Amino acid sequence: MKRKFLLIGIDQSIPYLLDKYLSENKIPNIGKLVQEGVSGKAYCCPPCDTPTNWTTIATGATAATHGQTSFYVHIPGESFEEGLEKRSRSQLSKFCNAEYIWDVADKAGMKPLVINYPSGWPAHFNEGAMAVLAWPIPGALPRTLHPKSIKTYSFDAEKKEKRIIESSGEIGELKSERIPLKFNLQFNFASLKNPVSLNSYIVDSENKEYDSLKIQSNVKESLYIIENDGWSDWIPVEMETDDGKLQCLFKARIIELKRNGHNLKLELTPIYNTKGWTTPESLGEQLVKNVLSYDFSVQEEEIEYKISDDVASYLEYAQRETNTIGKSIRYIKETMNWGICYFHIHLLDSVNHKELAYTMNDSPIYSEENKQSANENIENAYKIIDGLVGYLMDYVVDEETIVAFVSDHGAMPAWKIVNLPLAFMEAGLLSYKWNRSSSQFIVDWKNTYAFPYHEPPFIWINLEGRDPYGIVKRSQYESVRDSVIELLNSLRDPNTRDKIVKLAMKREEAAVLGLNGERIGDVVYFLNPPYQIYDEVLEQLNPSKISPKYMAKPLVYPAEHCFGAHAYYLPTQTFGNYSNSVPIILKGPGLKNGFEFKNPVNLIDLAPTFSHLLDIPRPKNAQGRVLYDFFE
């Protein structure tokens, strides 16, 4: 029987924490994978972040080869601003220079499912499916147009749109024993070009009292019944939005309906868009109707992993998201019978960014109370993941399925923000000018020799003949690079004199790290923890324009929001118990039982190893090795 494959992708799972909860038997489903499979650690590919390494896991290629360098890809020939304005295009298949393992599987006749995965959108398989689901990717249409809501109507409402009136004439399908009462179910929110109003009626179905509703869809004008004891069927509604005309679905239920029909309270599910986030297109409607829960609204932030509320509240949402992902994988298994499935879930990353520094005694925000609260949230996050693992093992994994529990990068506590543009300005390498119309400082390219990117941690030389506003002549290129490296290596924390930059090197010297391609900066740098650059303010990741507030910041200042980081550090970096390495657990046919490997492998090794186990060709750009030591 042909083997199947499930990759359980867990963003920012940290070996120290995973081992801790395993030893305390708090994550028994993951523990069973460890007991019955192969486990150990791996090093990620720098930049050590989400787009880079989920692409590496799917291709077996380094960042230099696949070209998906962090959240902000600079493509040679473009202005440096363009890459910074197009966040996350590194997750789009058209910008990837390497072959994905799921495309190999598709050609080999294995039906692939790629769902909630931060790389490779969109895919077009011979057979198989891809769904963005809860993870935001550029170009995919929104899954949720409006969150769940409560609407109230009454006979004496002051506002016309909230008013119930007697219907002026019988509607053929209404079949009401009394005169139908009418109200307009109106939708009017920011992404709509025009409000949508659905004719809706309160009816008496048994000649006793007003007891049910009928809503007239604007799609084929069909009537949908809402009885007093539950949810309606899915009601289709067409909406003209900023993203075009979208086919949407929602359900409704009666919370309160007065016997005389004069007062109504109605609950609506989120309004789900069915198009533009799956391939094939028809899968979106199937997932909405068969999987998405009545209270699941996709959280679409500018920063994908940002928690807008407190962590405990976020975890309630994360539980719903995790349930939705698990049920989607099961539903598509039962209806399409996928042979290879790749998915990822992001909640550990989101929680770690908020909590890690609270757990470290050396941190200025540490206290016993803070530590206890942070540890509780982190533990609960891991328990949610463990629940998902158990669900998948019960419902989609059989004896012929290989299971891989994999992460993309680790993380470390961080609590100091570095103002890198300031250092470059003071060194005369970077210049800004005031832009009155935007009330910001923008780069003065005529006087800029080197320009820092933050995610990825690259420095670009403003090279004449290569870059649109280049001023550095070829003859000056090496001397400017030397100046940049000298500057980075000289940076010290003014308060402690600690070294800020761990390592700075020329692109060709970084070949050993897989950082020698055309999308790699002229200089590559890595910070020491606890220094980081991002503090949950999007502006900090785009140094092409800076507000007066951040222009006035010193070289080093305290973080206020983000207390865990990874993208700025080496794959081998450790800080206390924390590290940038990742856990790897493999279980299934052809693999050893209860085997722990001691020497870390590399994430580029996974795709070739999975291909070998599945007896399909390795992705053609894969650079890793087959991990024969893992096999029976």
C-alpha positions in Angstrom: 0.0 0.0 0.0 1.3 3.4 -0.9 2.5 5.6 1.9 0.9 8.8 2.8 2.3 11.9 4.5 1.2 14.5 7.1 3.4 17.5 8.0 2.3 19.1 11.3 3.9 22.5 11.0 4.2 24.3 14.3 5.6 27.8 14.0 8.3 28.7 16.7 8.2 25.5 18.7 11.2 25.8 21.1 13.1 22.6 22.1 13.6 23.7 25.7 9.8 24.3 26.2 8.8 21.2 24.3 11.2 19.0 26.3 9.9 20.6 29.5 6.3 19.8 28.8 7.1 16.3 27.5 9.0 15.6 30.8 6.0 16.8 32.8 3.6 14.7 30.6 1.5 17.8 29.8 1.5 17.1 26.0 0.9 13.3 25.9 0.0 13.1 22.2 3.3 14.7 21.1 4.9 12.4 23.7 3.5 9.4 22.0 5.0 10.6 18.7 8.4 10.8 20.4 8.1 7.4 22.0 7.2 5.7 18.7 9.3 7.7 16.3 12.5 9.6 15.6 13.2 12.8 17.4 15.9 15.5 17.9 16.8 19.0 16.8 17.4 20.8 13.5 19.0 24.1 12.5 16.9 26.5 10.4 18.1 28.5 7.4 18.8 32.2 8.0 17.0 34.4 8.0 15.5 32.4 10.8 11.8 33.3 10.3 8.5 32.1 8.9 8.5 32.7 5.1 12.1 31.6 4.7 11.9 28.4 6.6 8.5 27.1 5.7 9.7 27.5 2.1 12.9 25.7 3.0 10.9 22.8 4.6 8.8 22.5 1.4 11.7 22.7 -1.1 14.8 21.5 0.6 16.5 24.7 -0.5 18.4 27.5 1.3 17.2 31.1 1.2 19.8 31.9 -1.5 18.3 29.3 -3.8 14.6 29.6 -3.2 14.8 33.4 -2.8 12.0 33.8 -0.3 14.1 35.9 2.1 12.0 36.8 5.2 8.9 39.1 5.0 10.5 41.7 2.8 12.1 40.4 -0.4 14.3 42.8 -2.4 14.5 41.8 -6.0 17.5 43.2 -8.0 16.5 46.1 -10.2 13.7 47.2 -8.0 13.9 50.2 -5.8 14.7 49.4 -2.2 11.3 50.9 -1.1 9.4 48.5 -3.3 10.4 45.4 -1.4 9.5 47.1 1.9 6.0 48.1 0.6 5.2 44.6 -0.4 5.2 42.7 2.8 4.9 38.9 2.6 5.2 38.5 -1.1 7.8 36.0 -0.1 4.9 33.6 0.6 3.8 33.7 -3.1 4.7 30.9 -5.4 5.5 33.2 -8.3 8.5 34.6 -6.4 9.9 31.2 -5.4 12.9 30.0 -7.4 12.7 26.4 -6.1 10.4 23.4 -6.7 7.9 22.5 -4.0 7.6 19.0 -2.8 3.8 19.1 -3.2 4.3 19.8 -6.9 6.5 16.8 -7.2 3.9 14.7 -5.3 1.2 16.0 -7.7 3.2 14.9 -10.7 3.7 11.5 -9.1 0.0 10.9 -8.6 -0.2 11.7 -4.9 -3.1 14.1 -4.2 -1.6 17.1 -2.2 -3.4 19.2 0.3 -1.6 22.5 1.4 -3.6 24.4 4.0 -2.9 27.4 6.2 0.7 27.2 5.0 2.8 30.4 4.7 4.4 29.6 1.4 3.5 28.6 -2.2 0.2 30.4 -2.8 -1.4 29.8 -5.2 -0.9 26.3 -6.4 -2.7 24.6 -9.3 -2.6 20.9 -9.0 -3.7 18.2 -11.4 -5.5 16.7 -8.4 -5.4 18.2 -4.9 -6.1 21.4 -3.1 -4.7 24.5 -1.5 -6.5 26.7 1.1 -5.2 29.8 2.7 -7.8 29.4 5.5 -6.8 31.4 8.6 -3.3 32.6 7.5 -3.1 36.0 5.7 -1.3 35.8 2.3 -1.1 38.7 -0.3 -3.4 38.2 -3.2 -5.8 35.9 -1.4 -9.2 37.3 -0.9 -10.5 37.8 2.7 -12.2 34.8 4.2 -14.3 36.8 6.7 -16.0 40.0 5.5 -17.6 40.8 8.8 -17.5 39.2 12.3 -20.5 37.6 14.0 -23.1 40.2 15.1 -26.3 40.9 16.9 -29.1 42.9 15.2 -32.2 44.3 16.9 -35.5 45.6 15.3 -38.7 47.0 16.7 -42.0 48.6 15.6 -41.1 51.9 17.3 -37.4 52.1 16.3 -36.3 55.7 15.6 -33.9 54.6 12.8 -35.6 53.4 9.6 -33.2 50.6 9.1 -34.1 49.2 12.5 -37.8 49.4 12.1 -40.4 46.6 11.7 -43.4 47.5 9.5 -46.5 45.7 8.2 -45.9 44.2 4.8 -47.8 45.9 2.0 -49.0 42.8 0.2 -48.7 39.0 0.3 -45.5 37.4 -0.9 -46.1 34.1 -2.6 -43.8 31.9 -0.6 -44.4 33.6 2.8 -47.4 31.5 3.8 -48.2 33.5 7.0 -51.5 33.1 8.9 -51.3 36.8 9.8 -50.1 39.8 7.8 -46.4 39.4 7.4 -44.2 42.0 9.1 -41.2 43.3 7.2 -37.7 44.5 8.2 -34.6 45.1 6.2 -31.6 43.0 7.1 -28.9 45.5 6.1 -25.1 45.1 5.8 -23.0 48.2 5.7 -19.3 47.9 6.6 -16.0 49.4 5.4 -15.1 46.9 2.6 -18.6 47.2 1.0 -18.9 49.6 -2.0 -22.6 49.8 -1.4 -24.8 48.7 1.5 -26.6 45.4 1.0 -30.3 45.1 2.1 -32.2 41.9 2.2 -36.0 41.9 2.4 -36.9 40.0 5.5 -40.2 39.0 7.0 -41.7 37.9 10.4 -44.4 35.3 9.9 -47.0 33.3 11.8 -46.7 29.8 10.6 -49.4 28.1 12.8 -52.0 30.8 13.4 -50.9 31.2 17.0 -48.2 33.9 17.1 -45.4 35.3 15.1 -42.9 32.5 15.3 -40.4 32.5 12.4 -38.5 34.6 9.9 -38.0 34.4 6.1 -35.1 36.2 4.6 -35.0 36.8 0.9 -31.5 36.3 -0.6 -30.3 38.6 -3.3 -29.0 35.5 -5.1 -32.0 34.0 -7.1 -34.3 35.8 -4.6 -34.9 32.5 -2.7 -36.5 32.7 0.7 -34.7 31.1 3.7 -36.6 30.1 6.8 -35.4 30.9 10.4 -37.4 29.0 13.0 -37.4 29.8 16.7 -35.4 26.8 17.7 -32.1 27.0 15.9 -29.9 28.3 13.1 -31.0 28.8 9.5 -29.4 27.0 6.6 -26.6 28.9 4.9 -28.0 32.0 3.3 -26.2 33.1 0.1 -25.6 36.8 -0.4 -23.8 38.7 -3.2 -21.7 41.7 -2.1 -19.9 44.3 -4.1 -16.7 44.9 -2.2 -13.3 46.6 -2.6 -12.1 43.1 -3.9 -14.9 42.9 -6.4 -18.2 41.0 -6.4 -18.0 38.2 -3.9 -20.3 35.3 -3.2 -20.8 35.0 0.5 -22.6 32.9 3.1 -24.0 33.5 6.6 -26.4 31.9 9.0 -28.9 33.5 11.4 -30.9 32.6 14.4 -33.6 34.2 16.5 -32.5 35.2 20.0 -35.8 36.9 20.9 -39.0 37.4 19.1 -42.1 38.9 20.7 -45.4 37.1 20.1 -46.8 40.2 18.4 -43.8 40.4 16.2 -43.0 44.0 17.3 -39.5 43.2 18.7 -36.8 41.0 17.3 -33.2 40.2 18.3 -31.2 38.3 15.7 -27.8 36.7 15.8 -25.7 36.4 12.6 -22.6 34.3 12.1 -19.6 35.9 10.5 -20.1 36.7 6.8 -17.8 34.3 5.0 -16.5 34.9 1.5 -16.3 31.7 -0.5 -14.1 32.8 -3.4 -10.4 33.6 -3.9 -8.8 31.7 -1.1 -8.8 28.1 -2.3 -7.8 26.1 -5.3 -9.9 24.7 -6.7 -12.3 27.6 -6.2 -15.2 25.4 -5.2 -13.4 24.2 -2.1 -14.1 27.6 -0.3 -17.8 27.1 -0.3 -17.4 23.5 0.9 -15.2 24.5 3.8 -17.6 27.3 4.8 -20.7 25.0 4.8 -19.1 21.9 6.3 -16.3 23.1 8.6 -16.3 26.8 9.6 -17.9 27.4 13.0 -20.6 30.0 13.7 -18.2 32.1 15.8 -14.9 31.7 13.8 -13.7 35.0 12.3 -10.3 35.1 10.7 -8.0 37.7 12.4 -6.3 39.5 9.6 -3.6 41.8 11.0 -1.0 43.8 9.1 1.6 41.9 11.1 0.5 38.2 10.7 1.6 37.1 14.2 0.5 40.1 16.2 -1.8 39.7 19.2 -4.1 42.7 19.5 -5.7 41.6 22.7 -4.4 40.1 25.9 -2.7 36.7 25.5 -5.4 34.7 27.4 -8.1 36.1 25.1 -6.0 35.4 22.0 -5.7 31.7 23.1 -9.5 31.4 23.1 -9.4 32.5 19.4 -6.4 30.2 18.8 -8.3 27.2 20.0 -11.1 28.0 17.5 -8.6 28.5 14.7 -6.8 25.2 15.6 -10.1 23.3 15.7 -11.0 24.8 12.3 -7.7 23.7 10.8 -7.9 20.2 12.1 -11.5 19.8 11.0 -10.6 21.1 7.5 -7.8 18.6 7.1 -10.2 15.8 8.2 -13.0 17.0 5.9 -10.7 17.2 2.9 -9.3 13.8 3.8 -12.7 12.2 3.8 -13.9 14.0 0.6 -10.8 14.1 -1.5 -8.5 11.5 0.1 -5.3 13.5 0.0 -2.0 11.6 -0.1 0.3 14.3 1.2 -0.7 17.2 3.5 1.3 20.2 4.6 -0.1 22.7 7.1 1.2 25.1 9.7 -0.3 26.8 12.8 1.1 30.0 14.2 -0.1 30.3 17.8 3.2 29.5 19.6 5.0 32.2 17.6 2.3 34.8 18.5 2.4 33.9 22.2 6.2 33.7 22.4 6.6 37.2 20.9 4.5 38.5 23.8 5.7 36.4 26.7 9.3 35.1 26.5 11.1 37.9 28.3 8.7 37.6 31.3 10.1 34.1 31.9 13.8 35.1 32.1 15.2 36.3 35.4 17.7 38.7 33.7 14.9 40.6 31.9 13.9 44.0 33.3 10.2 43.0 33.0 10.7 39.8 35.1 8.7 39.3 38.3 7.4 36.1 39.8 3.8 37.2 39.0 4.7 38.0 35.4 6.6 34.7 35.0 3.7 32.7 36.4 1.2 34.3 34.0 3.5 34.0 31.0 4.3 30.4 31.7 0.6 29.6 32.1 -0.2 31.1 28.7 2.8 29.4 27.0 1.8 26.0 28.6 -1.8 26.4 27.4 -0.6 27.2 23.9 1.4 24.0 23.8 -1.6 22.1 25.1 -3.7 23.4 22.3 -1.1 22.1 19.9 -1.1 18.8 21.6 -4.9 18.5 21.3 -4.6 19.1 17.6 -2.0 16.4 17.2 -4.3 14.0 19.1 -7.2 14.9 16.8 -5.2 14.3 13.7 -3.8 11.1 14.9 -7.3 9.9 15.6 -9.0 11.0 12.4 -6.6 11.3 9.5 -3.5 9.1 10.3 -3.4 5.4 9.6 -0.6 2.8 9.6 0.6 3.8 6.2 0.9 7.5 7.1 4.2 9.1 7.9 3.8 12.0 10.4 6.3 14.8 10.7 6.1 17.3 13.6 8.3 20.2 12.4 9.0 23.8 13.3 10.6 26.6 11.3 12.6 28.4 13.9 13.0 28.9 17.6 13.1 32.1 19.6 14.7 33.9 22.5 13.6 36.5 25.0 14.3 40.0 23.8 13.7 43.4 25.5 15.9 46.0 23.8 15.2 47.7 20.5 18.1 48.8 18.2 17.7 51.9 16.1 19.9 50.8 13.2 19.1 53.7 10.8 20.5 56.1 13.5 23.9 54.3 13.5 24.1 54.5 9.7 23.1 58.2 9.7 25.7 59.1 12.2 28.3 57.2 10.2 27.4 59.2 7.1 26.2 56.1 5.2 22.5 56.9 5.2 20.7 60.2 4.7 17.1 61.3 5.1 15.2 64.4 4.1 11.9 65.8 5.4 8.8 65.1 3.3 6.1 67.7 4.1 3.2 65.9 2.4 3.6 62.7 4.4 5.1 64.4 7.6 7.9 61.8 7.5 11.6 61.6 6.9 12.3 59.7 3.6 15.6 58.4 2.3 17.7 60.9 0.4 19.1 58.5 -2.1 21.5 61.0 -3.6 23.4 61.0 -0.3 22.9 57.4 0.8 25.7 54.8 0.4 24.2 51.9 2.3 20.6 51.0 3.2 19.6 48.6 6.0 16.8 46.0 5.7 15.6 44.6 9.1 13.6 41.5 8.1 15.8 40.1 6.5 18.8 41.4 8.3 20.7 42.6 5.2 22.5 45.7 4.3 22.3 46.8 0.6 25.0 49.0 -1.0 23.3 51.7 -3.1 25.3 50.6 -6.2 25.5 52.6 -9.4 24.3 50.7 -12.4 22.4 48.1 -10.3 20.1 50.1 -8.1 17.7 52.7 -9.4 19.3 55.6 -7.4 22.7 54.1 -7.0 25.6 56.4 -6.2 28.3 54.0 -5.1 30.7 53.3 -8.0 32.0 49.8 -8.6 35.4 50.9 -7.6 34.0 52.0 -4.2 31.9 48.9 -3.6 34.4 46.9 -1.4 35.4 49.9 0.6 31.8 50.8 1.4 31.1 47.2 2.4 34.1 47.2 4.7 32.9 50.4 6.3 29.4 48.9 6.9 30.9 45.8 8.5 33.3 48.0 10.6 30.3 50.0 11.8 28.2 47.0 12.6 31.0 45.4 14.6 31.6 48.6 16.5 28.0 49.0 17.8 27.8 48.9 21.6 25.0 49.4 24.0 25.6 52.9 25.5 24.3 51.7 28.9 26.1 48.3 29.3 28.8 48.4 26.6 27.6 45.0 25.4 28.2 44.2 21.7 25.0 44.6 19.7 26.0 42.8 16.5 27.1 39.1 16.8 28.3 38.8 13.2 28.6 40.8 10.1 29.9 39.4 6.8 30.0 39.9 3.1 27.4 38.0 1.0 30.0 35.7 -0.5 31.4 34.9 2.9 27.9 33.9 4.1 27.7 31.1 1.5 28.2 28.6 4.3 24.9 29.8 5.8 23.1 29.5 2.4 23.2 33.3 2.0 25.0 33.9 -1.3 22.2 34.5 -3.9 21.2 37.7 -5.8 18.3 38.4 -3.3 20.8 38.3 -0.4 22.1 41.7 0.8 25.6 42.9 0.1 26.3 42.5 3.8 24.6 40.1 6.2 24.3 40.7 9.9 23.1 39.0 13.0 22.3 40.5 16.4 23.0 39.3 19.9 20.0 38.7 22.1 18.3 40.5 23.9 18.6 43.0 21.1 15.9 43.2 18.4 14.5 45.7 15.9 10.7 45.2 15.8 8.4 46.2 18.7 5.0 45.5 17.1 5.1 48.8 15.1 5.0 48.2 11.4 7.0 51.4 10.7 10.0 49.9 12.4 10.3 47.3 9.6 10.4 50.0 6.9 13.4 52.2 7.3 12.8 54.0 3.9 10.4 56.3 5.8 10.6 57.3 9.5 8.3 59.4 11.6 9.8 62.1 13.8 8.9 60.0 16.8 11.2 57.1 15.8 13.8 59.5 14.2 14.3 60.8 17.8 14.9 57.4 19.4 18.4 56.6 20.7 20.5 53.7 19.5 19.1 51.4 22.1 15.8 51.7 23.9 13.4 49.4 25.9 10.9 47.3 24.1 7.3 48.0 25.1 5.3 45.3 23.3 7.4 42.5 21.8 9.5 40.3 24.1 10.6 37.4 22.0 12.6 37.4 18.7 14.4 35.1 16.2 14.8 36.7 12.8 17.9 38.7 13.8 19.9 35.7 15.2 22.0 32.9 14.0 20.5 29.5 13.6 22.9 28.3 16.4 22.2 31.1 18.8 21.2 30.3 22.3 20.2 32.5 25.2 19.7 30.9 28.6 17.6 27.8 28.0 16.2 29.2 24.7 17.6 28.6 21.2 16.9 29.2 17.5 17.1 25.5 16.8 13.9 23.5 16.3 12.4 20.2 17.3 11.9 17.5 14.7 9.7 14.4 15.3 9.0 11.8 12.6 6.9 8.7 13.0 5.5 6.1 10.6 6.4 3.3 8.2 10.1 3.0 7.3 11.2 5.0 10.4 13.0 3.9 13.6 11.0 3.5 16.8 12.0 5.5 19.9 15.2 6.8 18.3 16.7 10.1 19.5 19.4 11.6 17.2 22.0 13.6 19.1 23.6 15.8 16.4 21.3 18.5 14.9 20.3 18.1 11.3 19.3 20.9 8.9 15.9 21.8 7.7 17.1 21.5 4.1 17.4 17.8 4.8 13.7 17.2 5.3 12.3 17.5 1.8 14.9 15.0 0.4 14.2 12.6 3.3 10.4 12.8 2.9 10.7 12.3 -0.8 12.8 9.2 -0.3 10.3 7.8 2.2 7.4 8.4 -0.2 9.4 7.0 -3.2 8.9 10.2 -5.2 11.7 12.4 -6.8 13.3 15.0 -4.6 12.4 18.6 -5.4 14.8 19.6 -8.2 16.4 22.5 -6.2 16.8 20.6 -2.9 20.2 21.0 -1.4 19.9 18.8 1.7 20.8 15.2 2.2 18.6 12.1 2.9 18.7 11.3 6.6 19.3 7.5 6.3 20.1 7.2 10.0 16.4 7.7 10.7 15.3 4.7 8.6 14.6 1.2 9.9 
